[in-house]
Amino acid sequence: MHSILWTCPSHSGTRNKWLTCMTWNAVGHQGTPEKPARAGFHLSGTVTEPATASEPEVTHKVAISFDRCKITSVTCGCGNRDIFYCSHVVALSLYRIRKPEQVKLRLPISETLFQMNRDQLQKLVQYLITAHHTEVLPTAQKLADEILSSNSEINQVHGAPDPTAGASIDDDNCWHLDEDQVREQVKQFLSQGGYYGSGKQLNSMFAKVHITSLYM
């Protein structure tokens, strides 16, 4: 990961003052990413926004996938959606770039699982389900039922997906862009009516896309 994009949202509201266009020192003052972990081509961690006079401290979970020096997907618990990455994604990315020694590199999860014996695999699965049973158990039970059924679709496929393994060298790779969000913004601008107002908003949005393309 050698490249990064960031933006300057407006100052509306106390949360939005946490600008994404900060320098590294400013990011440090706003809160340092915690528990950063890298497995293969997947980076994860938490980023905490400090408390303010009116709002409590908030911690967001961040996950970033990358391939050949491009960020290919991002997920953040803040829920902010824009053409550019949110401040929490930027903070975790900059932390990994500036302090790589603080982020332990691990093998893709499929390689780690390959090194385990049957007892270790069973222990891993059971501990994982115990720690996150309300979220994981329904999916775990569904997958178990499918795996135990010889005629299921999952048993017709060799191997299993690994989101940390990265893409094949022959696969296309490109910078992450939330295309659904772009379409939704265009629909909202057009539905507001008024040629001049909608035109200004669309030009502003497309300028962001143009700036993004300069870095891709």
C-alpha positions as CSV (number, residue, x, y, z in Angstrom):
1,M,0.0,0.0,0.0
2,H,1.8,3.1,-1.2
3,S,-1.0,5.4,-2.4
4,I,-3.9,7.0,-0.7
5,L,-6.8,9.4,-1.5
6,W,-8.5,11.8,1.0
7,T,-11.0,14.6,1.0
8,C,-12.0,17.7,3.0
9,P,-15.7,17.4,4.0
10,S,-17.5,20.5,5.3
11,H,-17.5,21.6,8.9
12,S,-21.2,21.0,9.4
13,G,-21.6,19.3,12.8
14,T,-19.0,18.2,15.4
15,R,-18.3,14.9,13.8
16,N,-17.5,16.4,10.4
17,K,-14.8,18.5,11.8
18,W,-12.7,15.3,11.9
19,L,-11.3,16.1,8.4
20,T,-9.9,13.5,6.1
21,C,-7.3,15.8,4.6
22,M,-5.3,16.0,7.8
23,T,-1.6,15.7,7.9
24,W,-0.2,12.6,9.7
25,N,0.4,14.7,12.8
26,A,-3.2,15.9,12.8
27,V,-4.5,12.3,12.4
28,G,-2.4,11.4,15.5
29,H,-4.1,14.2,17.5
30,Q,-7.5,12.9,16.5
31,G,-6.9,9.3,17.6
32,T,-4.6,6.5,16.6
33,P,-5.8,3.3,15.0
34,E,-5.9,0.4,17.4
35,K,-5.4,-3.3,17.0
36,P,-4.2,-3.1,13.4
37,A,-3.8,-6.5,11.8
38,R,-2.9,-7.6,8.3
39,A,-3.6,-11.0,6.9
40,G,-2.5,-11.4,3.4
41,F,-4.0,-8.6,1.4
42,H,-6.5,-7.6,4.1
43,L,-5.9,-4.8,6.7
44,S,-8.2,-4.3,9.6
45,G,-8.3,-2.3,12.8
46,T,-10.4,0.1,14.9
47,V,-10.2,3.9,14.8
48,T,-11.5,6.0,17.7
49,E,-12.9,9.5,17.4
50,P,-12.1,11.4,20.7
51,A,-15.0,12.6,22.8
52,T,-16.1,16.2,22.4
53,A,-18.0,18.5,24.7
54,S,-21.3,17.3,23.3
55,E,-20.6,13.8,22.1
56,P,-18.9,10.7,23.6
57,E,-16.0,8.8,22.2
58,V,-16.8,6.6,19.3
59,T,-14.9,3.6,17.9
60,H,-15.3,2.4,14.3
61,K,-14.2,-1.0,12.9
62,V,-12.4,-0.6,9.6
63,A,-11.5,-3.2,7.0
64,I,-9.4,-2.6,3.8
65,S,-8.5,-4.9,1.0
66,F,-5.7,-4.0,-1.5
67,D,-4.0,-5.5,-4.5
68,R,-0.9,-4.3,-6.3
69,C,-0.7,-0.9,-4.6
70,K,-4.4,-0.2,-5.0
71,I,-7.2,-0.2,-2.4
72,T,-9.8,-2.4,-3.9
73,S,-12.5,-2.4,-1.2
74,V,-13.2,-0.6,2.1
75,T,-15.7,-1.1,4.9
76,C,-16.1,1.2,7.9
77,G,-18.6,1.1,10.8
78,C,-19.2,4.8,10.6
79,G,-21.6,4.2,7.6
80,N,-20.4,7.3,5.8
81,R,-20.6,6.9,2.0
82,D,-19.0,9.2,-0.5
83,I,-16.8,9.0,-3.6
84,F,-13.8,9.4,-1.4
85,Y,-12.8,7.3,1.6
86,C,-13.9,8.3,5.0
87,S,-11.5,9.7,7.6
88,H,-11.3,6.4,9.5
89,V,-10.1,4.4,6.4
90,V,-7.6,7.2,5.7
91,A,-6.3,7.0,9.3
92,L,-5.8,3.3,9.2
93,S,-4.1,3.4,5.8
94,L,-1.7,6.1,6.8
95,Y,-0.9,4.2,10.0
96,R,0.0,1.2,8.0
97,I,2.1,3.3,5.6
98,R,3.9,5.3,8.3
99,K,4.4,2.5,10.9
100,P,4.5,-0.8,9.1
101,E,6.6,-2.3,11.9
102,Q,3.5,-1.9,14.2
103,V,1.3,-4.0,11.9
104,K,2.3,-7.6,12.1
105,L,2.1,-9.4,8.7
106,R,0.4,-12.7,8.7
107,L,-0.3,-15.3,6.0
108,P,-3.6,-15.3,4.2
109,I,-6.1,-17.1,6.4
110,S,-6.3,-20.1,4.0
111,E,-2.6,-20.7,4.5
112,T,-2.9,-20.5,8.3
113,L,-5.8,-23.0,8.3
114,F,-3.8,-25.4,6.1
115,Q,-1.1,-25.5,8.9
116,M,-3.7,-26.6,11.5
117,N,-4.6,-30.2,12.3
118,R,-8.2,-31.4,12.8
119,D,-8.3,-30.6,16.6
120,Q,-7.0,-27.1,16.0
121,L,-9.5,-26.4,13.3
122,Q,-12.4,-27.6,15.4
123,K,-11.1,-25.5,18.3
124,L,-10.8,-22.4,16.1
125,V,-14.3,-22.8,14.7
126,Q,-15.9,-23.4,18.1
127,Y,-14.1,-20.4,19.7
128,L,-15.1,-18.2,16.8
129,I,-18.7,-19.2,17.1
130,T,-18.6,-18.7,20.9
131,A,-17.1,-15.3,20.6
132,H,-19.6,-14.1,18.0
133,H,-22.5,-16.6,18.3
134,T,-25.3,-14.1,17.7
135,E,-23.8,-13.0,14.4
136,V,-22.0,-16.1,13.2
137,L,-24.1,-19.0,14.4
138,P,-26.9,-18.8,11.8
139,T,-24.4,-18.7,8.9
140,A,-22.2,-21.4,10.5
141,Q,-25.2,-23.7,10.8
142,K,-26.3,-23.0,7.2
143,L,-22.8,-23.8,5.9
144,A,-22.5,-26.9,8.0
145,D,-25.8,-28.2,6.6
146,E,-24.6,-27.5,3.1
147,I,-21.2,-29.2,3.6
148,L,-22.9,-32.3,5.1
149,S,-25.2,-32.6,2.1
150,S,-23.3,-34.4,-0.7
151,N,-25.6,-32.8,-3.4
152,S,-25.2,-29.2,-2.3
153,E,-23.7,-26.6,-4.6
154,I,-20.9,-25.8,-2.1
155,N,-19.6,-29.4,-2.5
156,Q,-19.4,-29.1,-6.3
157,V,-16.7,-26.4,-5.9
158,H,-13.1,-27.2,-5.2
159,G,-11.7,-25.4,-2.3
160,A,-13.2,-22.3,-0.6
161,P,-13.0,-18.5,-1.0
162,D,-10.4,-16.5,0.9
163,P,-10.9,-12.7,1.1
164,T,-7.4,-12.3,2.4
165,A,-5.6,-14.1,-0.4
166,G,-5.8,-11.3,-3.0
167,A,-6.6,-11.6,-6.7
168,S,-5.0,-13.7,-9.3
169,I,-2.2,-12.0,-11.3
170,D,-4.5,-12.3,-14.4
171,D,-7.5,-10.6,-12.7
172,D,-8.2,-6.9,-13.2
173,N,-7.5,-4.7,-10.3
174,C,-8.7,-1.1,-9.8
175,W,-9.2,1.5,-7.1
176,H,-12.4,1.1,-5.0
177,L,-15.2,3.4,-6.0
178,D,-18.7,3.1,-4.6
179,E,-20.6,3.1,-7.9
180,D,-24.0,2.6,-6.2
181,Q,-23.4,5.7,-4.1
182,V,-22.5,7.7,-7.3
183,R,-25.7,6.6,-9.0
184,E,-27.8,7.4,-5.9
185,Q,-26.3,10.9,-5.7
186,V,-27.0,11.5,-9.4
187,K,-30.6,10.4,-8.9
188,Q,-31.0,12.7,-5.9
189,F,-29.6,15.7,-7.7
190,L,-31.8,15.2,-10.8
191,S,-34.9,14.7,-8.7
192,Q,-34.4,18.0,-6.9
193,G,-35.4,19.9,-10.1
194,G,-33.9,23.2,-11.1
195,Y,-31.4,23.1,-13.9
196,Y,-28.9,25.5,-12.3
197,G,-28.8,24.0,-8.8
198,S,-28.6,20.4,-10.1
199,G,-26.0,21.3,-12.6
200,K,-23.7,22.8,-10.0
201,Q,-24.1,19.7,-7.7
202,L,-23.3,17.3,-10.6
203,N,-20.3,19.3,-11.7
204,S,-19.0,19.3,-8.2
205,M,-19.5,15.5,-7.9
206,F,-17.9,14.8,-11.3
207,A,-14.9,17.0,-10.3
208,K,-14.4,14.6,-7.4
209,V,-14.4,11.6,-9.8
210,H,-11.9,13.5,-12.0
211,I,-9.6,14.1,-9.1
212,T,-9.9,10.5,-8.1
213,S,-9.0,9.3,-11.6
214,L,-5.8,11.3,-11.5
215,Y,-4.5,9.1,-8.7
216,M,-5.7,5.8,-10.1
